[in-house]
Amino acid sequence: MKFVPTKKADHYFFFIFASYYLIASVLGFGYSSSRIISNGGEIPVRAIIHGALAGCWYFLFFAQVLLIILNKKNLHIKIGKVLIPLIIAVFISGIYVVLLRGPIPFEKVPFEAMGNEIGLFFIGVVYAVLGYIYRNNPHYHKRYLLYTIIILSGAGIVRFYSFLDITINHLVVIYAIPLLLIFVYDVIIYRKLFKATWIAFLIFLFHLFLLSQFFGMIADYLRPIMRG
């Protein structure tokens, strides 16, 4: 494999992504949580645990990007040893939360989106593992881990734009635009498309057209068992 030097533009590109997702998740979940509590509702413990784990991942992803910018590579590597188990815990706890949730407003058929949600959490684990496997290849490593952030971001982004009182197309804003930006960045800055970029995208397409249906069937089987 031919070595491709990392360009300084990477610092700005990944820092902007990390900042956007950290700010969006904090404001989005802060807004929705405050509304639930102010209306006399309660947030399930399982959702609090999942939210805390996800919040740690958003913050640590931001911190890891910042450490590379500050040339603190040794500290970046030490923290990185904790991140893969954390990401896996985020996605596993997310599957548990999803299986125990009730119907949500935009579902035409109750629980029809559950397979998609679980499938996204599953491929999030796949991206995390790939990020770890390619930890010595900075281009692959950072792109796979950025994909974990994009895949995890759905709930936070929806709440963030609700906080801003802006109506969005979920598929376009949450997935299409960020994924397109990675493609465009690779081509403009590096004059090539990194293998990690298109492999990660193919995994996402595989989920979109096949995996979500499979996990929908799994969810239909597990949901009544877990809900007792």
MARBA-3410 file (N, C-alpha, C, O; in Angstrom, 1 decimal):
228
0.8,-1.2,0.0,0.0,0.0,0.0,0.9,1.3,0.0,1.7,1.4,0.9 ~ 0.7,2.1,-1.0,1.5,3.3,-1.1,1.1,4.3,0.1,-0.1,4.6,0.3 ~ 2.2,4.8,0.7,2.0,5.8,1.9,1.5,7.1,1.3,2.1,7.6,0.4 ~ 0.4,7.6,1.9,-0.1,8.9,1.5,0.0,9.9,2.7,-0.7,9.7,3.7 ~ 0.9,10.9,2.7,1.1,11.8,3.8,-0.2,12.5,4.2,-1.0,12.8,3.3
-0.4,12.7,5.5,-1.6,13.4,6.0,-1.5,14.9,5.7,-0.4,15.4,6.0 ~ -2.5,15.5,5.2,-2.4,17.0,4.9,-3.0,17.8,6.1,-3.9,17.3,6.8 ~ -2.5,19.0,6.2,-3.0,19.8,7.3,-4.5,20.1,7.3,-5.1,20.4,8.3 ~ -5.0,20.1,6.1,-6.4,20.3,5.9,-7.3,19.3,6.7,-8.4,19.6,7.1 ~ -6.7,18.1,7.0,-7.4,17.1,7.8,-7.8,17.7,9.2,-8.8,17.4,9.7
-6.8,18.5,9.7,-7.1,19.1,11.1,-8.4,19.9,11.1,-9.2,19.7,11.9 ~ -8.5,20.7,10.1,-9.7,21.6,10.0,-11.0,20.8,9.7,-12.0,21.0,10.3 ~ -10.9,19.8,8.8,-12.0,19.1,8.3,-12.6,18.2,9.5,-13.8,18.3,9.7 ~ -11.8,17.5,10.1,-12.2,16.6,11.2,-12.6,17.4,12.5,-13.5,17.0,13.2 ~ -11.9,18.5,12.7,-12.3,19.3,13.8,-13.7,20.0,13.7,-14.4,20.0,14.6
-14.0,20.4,12.5,-15.3,21.0,12.2,-16.4,19.9,12.4,-17.4,20.2,13.0 ~ -16.1,18.7,11.9,-17.1,17.6,12.1,-17.3,17.3,13.6,-18.4,17.2,14.1 ~ -16.2,17.1,14.3,-16.2,16.8,15.7,-16.9,17.9,16.5,-17.7,17.6,17.4 ~ -16.7,19.1,16.2,-17.3,20.3,16.9,-18.8,20.3,16.6,-19.6,20.5,17.6 ~ -19.2,20.1,15.4,-20.6,20.1,15.0,-21.4,19.1,15.7,-22.4,19.3,16.3
-20.9,17.8,15.8,-21.6,16.7,16.4,-21.6,16.9,17.9,-22.6,16.5,18.5 ~ -20.6,17.4,18.5,-20.6,17.6,20.0,-21.6,18.6,20.4,-22.4,18.4,21.3 ~ -21.5,19.8,19.7,-22.5,20.9,20.0,-23.9,20.5,19.7,-24.8,20.7,20.5 ~ -24.1,19.8,18.6,-25.5,19.4,18.2,-26.1,18.4,19.3,-27.2,18.5,19.6 ~ -25.3,17.5,19.7,-25.7,16.5,20.7,-26.0,17.1,22.0,-27.0,16.8,22.6
-25.2,18.0,22.5,-25.4,18.6,23.8,-26.6,19.5,23.8,-27.5,19.4,24.7 ~ -26.8,20.3,22.7,-27.9,21.2,22.7,-29.2,20.4,22.4,-30.3,20.7,23.0 ~ -29.1,19.4,21.5,-30.3,18.6,21.1,-30.8,17.8,22.3,-32.0,17.9,22.6 ~ -30.0,17.1,22.9,-30.5,16.2,24.0,-30.8,17.1,25.3,-31.6,16.8,26.1 ~ -30.0,18.2,25.5,-30.3,19.1,26.6,-31.7,19.7,26.4,-32.5,19.8,27.4
-32.0,20.1,25.2,-33.4,20.7,24.9,-34.5,19.6,25.1,-35.5,19.9,25.8 ~ -34.3,18.4,24.5,-35.4,17.4,24.6,-35.6,16.9,26.1,-36.7,16.7,26.5 ~ -34.4,16.8,26.8,-34.5,16.3,28.2,-35.2,17.3,29.1,-36.0,17.0,29.9 ~ -34.9,18.6,28.9,-35.5,19.6,29.7,-37.0,19.7,29.4,-37.8,20.0,30.3 ~ -37.4,19.5,28.2,-38.8,19.5,27.8,-39.6,18.4,28.5,-40.7,18.6,29.0
-39.0,17.2,28.5,-39.6,16.0,29.1,-39.8,16.3,30.6,-40.9,16.0,31.2 ~ -38.7,16.7,31.3,-38.8,17.0,32.7,-39.7,18.1,33.1,-40.5,18.0,34.0 ~ -39.7,19.2,32.3,-40.6,20.3,32.6,-42.0,20.0,32.4,-42.9,20.6,33.0 ~ -42.3,19.0,31.5,-43.7,18.5,31.3,-44.1,17.4,32.3,-45.2,16.8,32.1 ~ -43.3,17.2,33.3,-43.6,16.2,34.3,-43.3,14.7,33.9,-43.7,13.8,34.6
-42.5,14.6,32.8,-42.2,13.2,32.4,-40.9,12.7,33.1,-40.2,13.5,33.8 ~ -40.6,11.5,32.8,-39.4,10.8,33.4,-38.6,10.2,32.2,-39.1,9.8,31.2 ~ -37.3,10.3,32.4,-36.4,9.7,31.4,-35.9,8.3,32.0,-35.3,8.3,33.1 ~ -36.1,7.2,31.3,-35.7,5.9,31.8,-34.2,5.8,32.0,-33.4,6.4,31.4 ~ -33.9,5.0,33.1,-32.5,4.9,33.4,-31.7,4.4,32.3,-30.5,4.8,32.1
-32.2,3.4,31.5,-31.5,2.8,30.4,-31.1,3.9,29.4,-30.1,3.8,28.7 ~ -32.1,4.9,29.2,-31.8,6.0,28.2,-30.8,6.9,28.8,-29.9,7.4,28.0 ~ -30.8,7.1,30.1,-29.7,8.0,30.7,-28.4,7.4,30.5,-27.4,8.1,30.2 ~ -28.3,6.1,30.8,-27.0,5.4,30.7,-26.5,5.4,29.2,-25.3,5.7,29.0 ~ -27.4,5.1,28.3,-27.0,5.2,26.9,-26.6,6.6,26.5,-25.6,6.8,25.8
-27.3,7.6,26.9,-27.0,9.0,26.6,-25.7,9.4,27.2,-24.9,10.1,26.6 ~ -25.4,8.9,28.4,-24.1,9.3,29.1,-22.9,8.7,28.3,-21.9,9.3,28.1 ~ -23.1,7.4,27.9,-22.1,6.7,27.1,-21.8,7.4,25.8,-20.7,7.7,25.3 ~ -22.9,7.8,25.1,-22.9,8.5,23.8,-22.2,9.8,23.9,-21.4,10.2,23.1 ~ -22.6,10.5,25.0,-22.0,11.8,25.3,-20.5,11.8,25.5,-19.8,12.6,25.0
-20.1,10.7,26.2,-18.6,10.5,26.4,-17.9,10.3,25.1,-16.8,10.8,24.8 ~ -18.6,9.5,24.2,-18.0,9.3,22.9,-17.9,10.5,22.0,-16.8,10.8,21.4 ~ -18.9,11.3,22.0,-18.9,12.6,21.3,-17.7,13.5,21.8,-16.9,14.0,21.0 ~ -17.6,13.6,23.1,-16.6,14.4,23.7,-15.2,13.9,23.4,-14.3,14.6,23.1 ~ -15.0,12.6,23.6,-13.7,12.0,23.4,-13.3,12.0,21.9,-12.1,12.1,21.6
-14.2,11.9,21.0,-13.9,12.0,19.6,-13.4,13.4,19.3,-12.4,13.6,18.6 ~ -14.1,14.4,19.9,-13.6,15.8,19.8,-12.2,15.9,20.4,-11.3,16.6,19.8 ~ -12.0,15.4,21.6,-10.7,15.5,22.3,-9.6,14.8,21.5,-8.5,15.3,21.4 ~ -9.9,13.7,20.9,-8.9,12.9,20.1,-8.5,13.7,18.9,-7.3,13.8,18.5 ~ -9.4,14.3,18.2,-9.1,15.2,17.0,-8.2,16.4,17.5,-7.3,16.7,16.8
-8.6,16.9,18.6,-7.8,18.1,19.1,-6.4,17.7,19.5,-5.5,18.4,19.3 ~ -6.3,16.5,20.1,-4.9,16.0,20.5,-4.0,15.9,19.3,-2.8,16.1,19.4 ~ -4.6,15.4,18.2,-3.7,15.2,17.0,-3.3,16.6,16.5,-2.2,16.8,16.0 ~ -4.3,17.6,16.5,-3.9,18.9,16.1,-2.8,19.5,16.9,-2.0,20.2,16.4 ~ -2.9,19.2,18.2,-1.9,19.7,19.2,-0.6,18.9,19.2,0.3,19.1,20.0
-0.5,17.9,18.3,0.6,17.0,18.2,0.9,16.2,19.5,2.0,16.0,19.9 ~ -0.2,15.8,20.2,-0.1,15.0,21.4,-0.5,13.5,21.1,-1.4,13.0,21.6 ~ 0.3,13.0,20.2,0.0,11.6,19.7,0.0,10.5,20.7,-0.8,9.6,20.7 ~ 1.0,10.6,21.6,1.1,9.6,22.7,-0.1,9.5,23.5,-0.7,8.4,23.9 ~ -0.6,10.7,23.9,-1.8,10.8,24.7,-3.0,10.3,23.9,-3.9,9.6,24.4
-3.1,10.7,22.7,-4.1,10.2,21.7,-4.2,8.7,21.7,-5.3,8.1,21.7 ~ -3.0,8.0,21.6,-3.0,6.6,21.6,-3.4,6.0,22.9,-4.2,5.0,22.9 ~ -3.0,6.5,24.0,-3.5,6.0,25.3,-5.0,6.1,25.5,-5.6,5.1,25.9 ~ -5.5,7.2,25.1,-7.0,7.4,25.2,-7.7,6.5,24.3,-8.8,5.9,24.5 ~ -7.1,6.3,23.1,-7.7,5.4,22.1,-8.0,4.0,22.5,-8.9,3.4,22.0
-7.2,3.5,23.5,-7.4,2.1,24.0,-8.7,2.0,24.7,-9.2,0.9,24.8 ~ -9.2,3.1,25.2,-10.5,3.1,25.9,-11.7,3.2,25.0,-12.8,2.8,25.2 ~ -11.4,3.9,23.8,-12.5,4.3,23.0,-13.3,3.2,22.3,-14.5,3.2,22.2 ~ -12.6,2.1,21.8,-13.3,1.1,21.1,-14.3,0.3,22.0,-15.4,0.1,21.7 ~ -13.9,-0.1,23.3,-14.9,-0.6,24.2,-16.0,0.3,24.5,-17.2,-0.1,24.6
-15.7,1.6,24.6,-16.7,2.6,24.8,-17.7,2.7,23.7,-18.9,2.7,23.9 ~ -17.2,2.7,22.4,-18.1,2.8,21.3,-19.0,1.6,21.2,-20.2,1.7,21.0 ~ -18.4,0.4,21.4,-19.2,-0.8,21.4,-20.3,-0.8,22.5,-21.4,-1.2,22.2 ~ -20.0,-0.3,23.7,-20.9,-0.1,24.8,-22.1,0.8,24.4,-23.2,0.6,24.7 ~ -21.7,1.9,23.7,-22.7,2.9,23.2,-23.7,2.2,22.3,-24.9,2.4,22.5
-23.2,1.4,21.3,-24.1,0.8,20.3,-24.9,-0.3,20.9,-26.1,-0.5,20.6 ~ -24.3,-1.1,21.8,-25.0,-2.2,22.5,-26.1,-1.7,23.4,-27.3,-2.2,23.4 ~ -25.8,-0.6,24.2,-26.8,0.0,25.0,-27.9,0.6,24.2,-29.1,0.7,24.6 ~ -27.6,1.1,23.0,-28.5,1.7,22.1,-29.5,0.7,21.6,-30.7,1.0,21.5 ~ -29.0,-0.5,21.3,-29.9,-1.6,20.8,-30.9,-1.9,21.9,-32.1,-2.2,21.7
-30.4,-2.0,23.2,-31.3,-2.3,24.3,-32.4,-1.2,24.5,-33.5,-1.6,24.7 ~ -32.0,0.0,24.4,-32.9,1.1,24.5,-34.0,1.1,23.4,-35.2,1.2,23.7 ~ -33.6,0.8,22.2,-34.5,0.8,21.0,-35.5,-0.4,21.2,-36.7,-0.2,20.9 ~ -35.0,-1.5,21.6,-35.9,-2.7,21.8,-37.0,-2.5,22.8,-38.1,-3.1,22.8 ~ -36.8,-1.6,23.8,-37.7,-1.3,24.8,-38.5,0.0,24.7,-39.3,0.3,25.5
-38.3,0.7,23.5,-39.0,1.9,23.3,-40.5,1.6,22.9,-40.8,0.5,22.4 ~ -41.3,2.7,22.9,-42.6,2.6,22.4,-42.7,3.1,21.0,-41.6,3.4,20.4 ~ -43.8,3.1,20.3,-43.9,3.6,18.9,-43.6,5.1,18.9,-43.8,5.8,19.9 ~ -43.0,5.6,17.8,-42.7,7.0,17.7,-43.5,7.6,16.6,-44.0,6.9,15.7 ~ -43.8,8.9,16.7,-44.8,9.6,15.8,-44.7,9.4,14.3,-45.7,9.2,13.7
-43.4,9.4,13.8,-43.3,9.4,12.3,-43.5,7.9,11.7,-43.5,7.8,10.5 ~ -43.6,6.9,12.6,-43.8,5.6,12.1,-45.3,5.4,11.6,-46.2,5.5,12.4 ~ -45.4,5.1,10.4,-46.8,4.8,9.8,-47.3,3.5,10.4,-48.5,3.3,10.7 ~ -46.4,2.5,10.6,-46.7,1.2,11.3,-45.9,1.2,12.5,-44.7,1.4,12.5 ~ -46.5,0.9,13.7,-45.7,0.9,15.0,-44.4,0.0,14.8,-44.5,-1.2,14.4
-43.3,0.5,15.3,-42.0,-0.1,15.3,-41.4,-0.4,14.0,-40.4,-1.2,13.9 ~ -41.9,0.2,12.9,-41.4,-0.1,11.6,-40.0,0.4,11.4,-39.2,-0.2,10.6 ~ -39.6,1.4,12.2,-38.2,1.9,12.0,-37.2,1.2,12.9,-36.0,1.5,12.9 ~ -37.7,0.3,13.7,-36.8,-0.4,14.7,-35.7,-1.2,14.1,-34.5,-1.1,14.6 ~ -35.9,-1.9,13.0,-34.9,-2.6,12.3,-33.8,-1.7,11.8,-32.6,-2.0,11.8
-34.2,-0.5,11.3,-33.2,0.5,10.8,-32.4,0.9,11.9,-31.1,1.1,11.8 ~ -33.0,1.2,13.1,-32.2,1.7,14.3,-31.2,0.7,14.7,-30.0,1.0,15.0 ~ -31.7,-0.6,14.9,-30.8,-1.6,15.4,-29.7,-1.9,14.3,-28.5,-2.1,14.7 ~ -30.0,-1.9,13.1,-29.0,-2.1,12.0,-27.9,-1.0,12.0,-26.8,-1.3,11.8 ~ -28.3,0.3,12.3,-27.4,1.4,12.4,-26.4,1.1,13.6,-25.2,1.4,13.4
-27.0,0.7,14.7,-26.1,0.4,15.8,-25.1,-0.7,15.5,-24.0,-0.7,15.9 ~ -25.6,-1.7,14.8,-24.8,-2.8,14.5,-23.6,-2.4,13.6,-22.5,-2.8,13.8 ~ -23.9,-1.7,12.5,-22.8,-1.2,11.6,-21.9,-0.2,12.3,-20.7,-0.1,11.9 ~ -22.4,0.5,13.3,-21.6,1.4,14.1,-20.5,0.6,14.8,-19.3,1.0,14.9 ~ -20.8,-0.6,15.3,-19.8,-1.5,15.9,-18.8,-2.0,14.9,-17.6,-2.0,15.1
-19.3,-2.3,13.7,-18.4,-2.7,12.6,-17.4,-1.6,12.2,-16.2,-1.9,12.1 ~ -17.9,-0.3,12.1,-17.0,0.8,11.9,-16.0,0.9,13.0,-14.8,1.2,12.7 ~ -16.4,0.8,14.2,-15.5,0.9,15.3,-14.4,-0.1,15.3,-13.2,0.2,15.5 ~ -14.8,-1.3,15.0,-13.8,-2.4,14.9,-12.8,-2.2,13.7,-11.6,-2.4,13.9 ~ -13.3,-1.7,12.6,-12.5,-1.4,11.5,-11.5,-0.2,11.8,-10.3,-0.3,11.4
-12.0,0.7,12.5,-11.2,1.8,13.0,-10.0,1.4,13.8,-8.9,1.9,13.7 ~ -10.3,0.4,14.7,-9.3,-0.2,15.6,-8.3,-1.0,14.7,-7.1,-0.9,14.9 ~ -8.8,-1.8,13.8,-7.9,-2.6,13.0,-6.9,-1.8,12.2,-5.8,-2.1,12.0 ~ -7.4,-0.6,11.7,-6.6,0.2,10.9,-6.1,1.4,11.7,-5.9,2.5,11.1 ~ -5.8,1.2,13.0,-5.3,2.3,13.8,-4.0,2.8,13.4,-3.6,4.0,13.7
-3.2,2.0,12.7,-1.9,2.5,12.2,-1.9,3.1,10.8,-0.9,3.5,10.3 ~ -3.1,3.2,10.2,-3.3,3.9,9.0,-4.2,5.1,9.3,-5.4,4.9,9.3 ~ -3.7,6.3,9.4,-4.4,7.4,9.9,-5.6,7.8,9.0,-6.7,8.2,9.5 ~ -5.5,7.6,7.7,-6.6,7.9,6.8,-7.8,7.0,7.0,-8.9,7.5,7.0 ~ -7.5,5.7,7.1,-8.6,4.8,7.3,-9.2,4.9,8.7,-10.4,4.9,8.9
-8.3,5.0,9.6,-8.7,5.0,11.0,-9.6,6.2,11.3,-10.7,5.9,11.9 ~ -9.3,7.4,10.9,-10.1,8.5,11.2,-11.4,8.5,10.4,-12.5,9.0,10.9 ~ -11.4,8.0,9.2,-12.7,7.9,8.5,-13.7,6.9,9.0,-14.9,7.2,9.1 ~ -13.2,5.7,9.4,-14.1,4.7,10.0,-14.7,5.3,11.3,-15.9,5.1,11.6 ~ -13.9,5.9,12.1,-14.4,6.5,13.4,-15.3,7.6,13.2,-16.3,7.8,13.9
-15.1,8.4,12.1,-16.0,9.5,11.8,-17.4,8.9,11.4,-18.4,9.4,11.7 ~ -17.3,7.8,10.7,-18.6,7.1,10.3,-19.3,6.7,11.6,-20.6,6.7,11.6 ~ -18.6,6.2,12.6,-19.4,5.9,13.9,-20.1,7.1,14.4,-21.2,6.9,14.9 ~ -19.5,8.2,14.3,-20.2,9.5,14.8,-21.4,9.8,14.0,-22.5,10.1,14.5 ~ -21.3,9.7,12.6,-22.4,10.0,11.7,-23.5,9.0,12.0,-24.7,9.4,12.1
-23.2,7.7,12.1,-24.2,6.7,12.4,-24.9,6.9,13.7,-26.1,6.7,13.8 ~ -24.2,7.4,14.7,-24.7,7.6,16.0,-25.6,8.8,16.1,-26.4,9.0,17.1 ~ -25.4,9.8,15.2,-25.9,11.1,15.4,-27.4,11.3,15.2,-27.9,12.4,15.6 ~ -28.1,10.4,14.6,-29.5,10.6,14.2,-30.3,11.3,15.2,-30.9,12.3,15.0 ~ -30.4,10.7,16.4,-31.3,11.2,17.5,-30.9,12.6,17.9,-31.8,13.4,18.1
-29.6,12.8,18.0,-29.1,14.1,18.5,-29.3,15.2,17.4,-29.7,16.3,17.8 ~ -29.1,14.9,16.2,-29.3,15.8,15.1,-30.8,16.2,15.0,-31.1,17.4,14.8 ~ -31.7,15.2,15.0,-33.1,15.5,15.0,-33.5,16.5,16.1,-34.2,17.5,15.9 ~ -33.0,16.2,17.3,-33.4,17.1,18.4,-32.7,18.5,18.3,-33.3,19.5,18.7 ~ -31.5,18.5,17.7,-30.8,19.8,17.6,-31.6,20.7,16.6,-31.7,21.9,16.9
-32.0,20.2,15.5,-32.8,21.0,14.6,-34.2,21.3,15.1,-34.8,22.3,14.7 ~ -34.7,20.5,16.0,-36.0,20.8,16.6,-35.8,22.0,17.6,-36.6,22.8,17.7 ~ -34.6,21.9,18.3,-34.2,23.1,19.1,-34.1,24.4,18.4,-34.5,25.4,18.8 ~ -33.6,24.3,17.1,-33.5,25.5,16.3,-34.8,25.8,15.6,-34.9,26.8,14.9 ~ -35.8,24.9,15.7,-37.1,25.1,15.1,-36.9,25.1,13.5,-37.5,25.9,12.8
-36.1,24.1,13.1,-35.9,24.0,11.6,-36.3,22.6,11.2,-35.9,21.6,11.8 ~ -37.2,22.5,10.2,-37.7,21.2,9.7,-36.6,20.7,8.7,-36.2,21.4,7.8 ~ -36.3,19.4,8.9,-35.2,18.8,8.0,-35.7,17.5,7.4,-36.6,16.9,7.9 ~ -35.1,17.2,6.2,-35.2,15.8,5.7,-34.2,15.0,6.4,-33.0,15.2,6.2 ~ -34.6,14.0,7.2,-33.7,13.2,8.0,-32.6,12.5,7.3,-31.5,12.6,7.6
-33.0,11.8,6.2,-32.0,11.1,5.4,-31.0,12.0,4.8,-29.8,11.7,4.8 ~ -31.4,13.1,4.3,-30.5,14.1,3.7,-29.5,14.7,4.7,-28.3,14.7,4.5 ~ -30.1,15.3,5.7,-29.3,16.1,6.7,-28.4,15.2,7.6,-27.2,15.5,7.8 ~ -29.0,14.0,8.0,-28.2,13.2,9.0,-27.2,12.4,8.2,-26.1,12.2,8.8 ~ -27.5,11.9,7.1,-26.6,10.9,6.4,-26.0,11.4,5.0,-24.8,11.4,4.8
-26.9,11.8,4.1,-26.5,12.1,2.8,-25.4,13.2,2.7,-24.4,13.1,2.1 ~ -25.7,14.4,3.4,-24.8,15.5,3.3,-23.4,15.2,3.9,-22.4,15.4,3.3 ~ -23.4,14.6,5.2,-22.1,14.3,5.8,-21.3,13.3,4.9,-20.0,13.4,4.8 ~ -21.9,12.3,4.4,-21.2,11.3,3.6,-20.7,11.8,2.3,-19.6,11.5,1.9 ~ -21.5,12.7,1.7,-21.1,13.4,0.5,-19.9,14.3,0.7,-19.0,14.3,-0.1
-19.9,14.9,1.9,-18.8,15.8,2.2,-17.4,15.1,2.3,-16.4,15.6,1.9 ~ -17.5,13.8,2.9,-16.3,13.0,3.0,-15.8,12.7,1.6,-14.6,12.7,1.3 ~ -16.7,12.3,0.7,-16.3,11.9,-0.7,-15.7,13.1,-1.4,-14.6,13.0,-2.0 ~ -16.3,14.3,-1.3,-15.9,15.5,-1.9,-14.5,15.9,-1.3,-13.6,16.3,-2.1 ~ -14.4,15.8,0.0,-13.1,16.2,0.6,-11.9,15.3,0.1,-10.9,15.8,-0.3
-12.2,14.0,0.1,-11.1,13.1,-0.5,-10.7,13.5,-1.9,-9.5,13.6,-2.1 ~ -11.6,13.7,-2.7,-11.3,14.0,-4.1,-10.6,15.3,-4.3,-9.7,15.5,-5.1 ~ -11.1,16.4,-3.6,-10.6,17.7,-3.8,-9.2,17.8,-3.1,-8.2,18.3,-3.7 ~ -9.0,17.3,-1.9,-7.8,17.5,-1.1,-6.7,16.5,-1.5,-5.6,16.8,-1.6 ~ -7.2,15.2,-1.7,-6.2,14.1,-2.0,-6.2,13.6,-3.4,-5.3,12.8,-3.8
-7.1,14.1,-4.2,-7.2,13.7,-5.6,-7.4,12.2,-5.7,-7.0,11.6,-6.7 ~ -8.0,11.6,-4.7,-8.3,10.2,-4.8,-9.4,9.9,-3.8,-9.8,10.8,-2.9 ~ -10.0,8.7,-3.9,-11.0,8.3,-2.9,-10.4,7.2,-2.1,-10.1,6.1,-2.6 ~ -10.3,7.4,-0.8,-9.7,6.4,0.1,-10.6,5.2,0.1,-11.8,5.3,0.1 ~ -9.9,4.0,0.2,-10.7,2.8,0.2,-11.7,2.8,1.4,-12.8,2.3,1.3
-11.2,3.3,2.6,-12.1,3.3,3.8,-13.4,4.1,3.5,-14.4,3.8,4.1 ~ -13.3,5.2,2.7,-14.4,6.0,2.5,-15.5,5.2,1.7,-16.7,5.2,2.1 ~ -15.1,4.6,0.6,-16.1,3.9,-0.2,-16.6,2.6,0.4,-17.7,2.1,0.2 ~ -15.7,1.9,1.2,-16.1,0.7,1.9,-17.1,1.0,2.9,-18.1,0.3,3.1 ~ -16.8,2.0,3.7,-17.8,2.4,4.8,-19.1,2.8,4.2,-20.2,2.5,4.7
-19.1,3.5,3.0,-20.3,3.8,2.3,-21.1,2.6,1.8,-22.3,2.6,1.9 ~ -20.4,1.6,1.3,-21.0,0.4,0.8,-21.7,-0.4,2.0,-22.7,-0.9,1.8 ~ -21.0,-0.3,3.2,-21.6,-1.0,4.3,-22.9,-0.3,4.7,-23.9,-0.9,5.1 ~ -22.9,1.1,4.6,-24.1,1.8,4.9,-25.2,1.5,3.9,-26.4,1.3,4.3 ~ -24.9,1.4,2.6,-25.9,1.0,1.6,-26.4,-0.4,1.9,-27.6,-0.7,1.7
-25.5,-1.3,2.3,-25.9,-2.7,2.6,-26.9,-2.7,3.7,-27.9,-3.4,3.7 ~ -26.6,-1.9,4.7,-27.6,-1.7,5.8,-28.9,-1.2,5.3,-30.0,-1.7,5.7 ~ -28.9,-0.1,4.5,-30.1,0.6,4.1,-31.0,-0.3,3.3,-32.2,-0.2,3.5 ~ -30.5,-1.1,2.4,-31.3,-1.9,1.6,-31.6,-3.4,2.0,-32.5,-4.0,1.6 ~ -30.7,-3.9,2.9,-30.8,-5.3,3.3,-30.8,-5.5,4.8,-31.7,-6.2,5.3
-29.8,-5.0,5.4,-29.6,-5.3,6.8,-30.8,-4.8,7.7,-31.1,-5.5,8.7 ~ -31.3,-3.6,7.4,-32.4,-3.1,8.2,-33.6,-4.0,8.2,-34.3,-4.1,9.2 ~ -33.9,-4.6,7.0,-35.0,-5.6,7.0,-34.8,-6.8,7.8,-35.7,-7.3,8.5 ~ -33.5,-7.3,7.8,-33.2,-8.4,8.6,-33.3,-8.1,10.1,-33.9,-8.9,10.8 ~ -32.8,-7.0,10.5,-32.9,-6.6,11.9,-34.3,-6.3,12.3,-34.7,-6.4,13.5
-35.1,-5.9,11.3,-36.5,-5.7,11.6,-37.2,-7.0,12.1,-38.0,-7.0,13.0 ~ -36.9,-8.1,11.4,-37.4,-9.4,11.8,-36.9,-9.8,13.1,-37.6,-10.4,13.9 ~ -35.6,-9.6,13.4,-35.0,-9.9,14.7,-35.7,-9.1,15.8,-36.1,-9.6,16.8 ~ -36.0,-7.8,15.5,-36.6,-6.9,16.5,-38.0,-7.4,16.8,-38.5,-7.4,17.9 ~ -38.8,-7.8,15.7,-40.1,-8.3,15.9,-40.2,-9.5,16.8,-41.1,-9.8,17.6
-39.1,-10.3,16.8,-39.0,-11.5,17.6,-38.6,-11.2,19.0,-39.2,-11.7,20.0 ~ -37.6,-10.3,19.2,-37.1,-10.0,20.5,-37.9,-9.0,21.3,-38.0,-9.1,22.6 ~ -38.6,-8.1,20.7,-39.3,-7.1,21.4,-40.4,-7.6,22.4,-40.3,-7.2,23.5 ~ -41.2,-8.5,22.0,-42.2,-9.0,23.0,-41.5,-9.8,24.1,-42.0,-9.8,25.3 ~ -40.4,-10.4,23.9,-39.7,-11.2,24.9,-39.1,-10.2,25.9,-39.2,-10.4,27.1
-38.4,-9.1,25.4,-37.8,-8.2,26.3,-38.8,-7.3,27.1,-38.5,-6.9,28.2 ~ -39.9,-7.1,26.5,-40.9,-6.2,27.1,-41.8,-7.0,28.1,-42.7,-6.5,28.8 ~ -41.5,-8.4,28.1,-42.2,-9.2,29.1,-43.6,-9.5,28.8,-44.3,-10.3,29.6
END
